[in-house]
Every structure is written in structure tokens, then in C-alpha cells.
Amino acid sequence: MWYVIEGYDGQDVLAARLAARAAHLARLQALQEQGRLLLAGPCPAIDAEDPGAAGFSGSVVIASFDDLDAARAWAGADPYVAAGVYQRVDVRPFRKVLP
């Protein structure tokens, strides 16, 4: 089943986000290689493709897992969690309709 994972950035975490980014992307790449990643990306903190120093308000990942517990475990092991980037992570089931 698909699950949406939303990570919400804390305040002043852009440097920590950048430092943990390679490890974060490696986990997403692994999901993609397994055919389990629908989409992933950051949410700019301002209305701009490149928010610069404003940074990001969080990230969204939609990926396939066996169950909600597996999705929560994967999300909890994210390098952004370990680096203190995310102040909160929400995980819930997602049903893809389109496209």
C-alpha cells in the first residue's frame, strides 16, 4: 500500500538539512530502485522554486510499504530525523487515483 510521509522542518535547520541531504537522498534512491517510490520532494518555505536562505518547511514522500508500522519505522530512521531537521513526521495511508 502507498503511504504519505510528511516531515515538518524545525526552525533554523537549513544547515543541518544540507548536511544530511546525501544520506536522505540515498534512502529515497533505494526506494526508487525497488519500484516503491511514487514521489518525493521538499516544500520551499517561500513561494519560490529555490528558496535560498529561507529554506524549506518540510518534505513529502509517497512510497509503498507492507503496512503502516513499516512506513513509520522507515520514516523514523530518516537522516533528517537523526539530524534534528524534522520537528514532526506524520505518516498515513494514501490511495493513488490519478494519474
Residue pairs with C-beta under 8 A, 6 or more apart in sequence:
1 64
1 65
1 66
1 67
1 93
1 94
2 38
2 62
2 63
2 64
2 93
2 94
2 95
2 96
3 62
3 63
3 64
3 65
3 68
3 71
3 91
3 92
3 93
3 94
4 60
4 61
4 62
4 91
4 92
4 93
4 94
5 60
5 61
5 62
5 63
5 71
5 74
5 75
5 89
5 90
5 91
6 58
6 59
6 60
6 89
6 90
6 91
7 58
7 59
7 61
7 75
7 78
7 80
7 81
7 85
7 86
7 88
7 89
8 57
8 58
8 86
8 87
8 88
8 89
8 90
9 17
9 45
9 55
9 56
9 57
9 58
9 59
9 85
9 86
9 87
10 84
10 85
10 86
10 87
13 55
13 83
13 84
13 85
14 53
14 55
14 56
16 83
16 84
16 85
17 55
17 56
17 80
17 83
17 85
19 83
20 79
20 80
20 82
20 83
20 85
23 79
24 78
24 79
24 80
27 74
27 78
27 79
28 37
28 40
28 61
31 37
31 63
35 64
36 63
36 64
36 65
37 61
37 62
37 63
37 64
38 62
38 63
38 64
38 96
39 60
39 61
39 62
40 59
40 60
40 61
40 62
40 63
41 59
41 60
42 56
42 58
42 59
43 56
43 57
43 58
43 59
43 60
44 50
44 51
44 54
44 55
44 56
44 57
45 51
45 54
45 55
45 56
45 57
46 54
48 54
58 86
59 80
59 86
61 75
62 94
62 96
63 71
63 74
65 71
65 74
68 91
68 92
68 93
71 91
72 91
75 81
75 89
75 91
76 89
78 86
78 89
80 86
81 89
